[in-house]
Amino acid sequence: MALLAIPFYMLAANILGKGGVTSRLIRFAETLVGHFPGGLGICAVLSCLFFAAITGSTAATVVAVGGIIYPALLKSGYGEQFALGLVTCSALLGMIIPPSNAMIIYGTISNVSIGALFMSGVGSGLVFVTAYSAWCIRYAKKNHVPLMPRATFFEIIQACRKAGWALGFPIVILGGIYTGIFTPTESSAVAVAYAIVVTVLVYKELSVHDLWDICCETGLVSARILIMVAAATLFSWLLTVENITSQLIDPIAAYHFPTWIILLFNNIIMLVAGMFMDVFSNILIFCPLMSPLIHGAGVSDLHFGIIASVTADIGNITPPFGLNLFIASGAFGQSYINVVRAVLPWLCIAILCLEIITYIPELSLWLPRQLYPGLH
């Protein structure tokens, strides 16, 4: 049943991305941090954070947020390589901040609470936001990027009012889940209804005909993903039935490596896999394969879930086949090689954030443990 959430969340993402939400979120973030050193860069990170909390999609975040903020970054004195890397890599938050389709996939195959996984994504997402924002500040100071004017209190209130319906989206969805009003799967249908109300009735940016086109587009993308999920699930089942998993893992487990080496081994395996396959296939194939080894090291399913989701997500910006690389190349009219060069510094920061999340589990697990007292 949890897989039903994926097409609904994708539909909500497409509706909101084309319904005037993005520009309002960017303006709100700009009034908050635009006057700081690197303010517009931080604004890009926060805009991706807000949009990720609404859509849970990296691809939608690159196109929707990047289409507006990328030209603004260039106009404000940020270098082309910096701006391109920032927008492409900040979109990773789409798979980390809840709701996240990657976490839905992991929760489905590992029988872990999707609500708890969502909450673990909050702490992990903040690690990325902090690291990326710090890099923006360093770049702006080093390159003497001009500061933006400080927004007045009235401008902040006005921007907040215009973005209020969009900002209310994660409150409604996550609040409904954790108060028990609806389940994580049911929340995806609520997300679609909320997106339609906001974009059609409140913002009046979309028509009924636009909704039909968006539904058709989402249906095609969702079908491809779910077919991929079915094939990867069958492959995972065959690995188990033929005892291939044990044959691969048992020799490693026999050496009784310390936990930190097991976690590092998992990260390397999934990072390398992410160079050649998409997020969902990475999780579906390698999580069941690595699970016995991870359990033997005493790592909880919840901690492994956020590590796996983040590691697979980084595959979106990892050459040669990272999805975001191709999306950014087409969306911003840049060659693939230019995009790869632009993301390399940000990729290093992302891997550093992954190691922080891996070896300081409380950053991700503190919040879900407060909401789910039975978790370990």
PyMOL commands that set and color helices and strands:
alter all, ss='L'
color gray80, all
select helices_A, chain A and resi 2-17+21-33+39-55+58-75+80-95+101-110+114-143+153-178+184-202+208-241+244-253+259-274+279-296+301-317+323-332+336-359+362-371
alter helices_A, ss='H'
color red, helices_A
deselect
rebuild
show_as cartoon
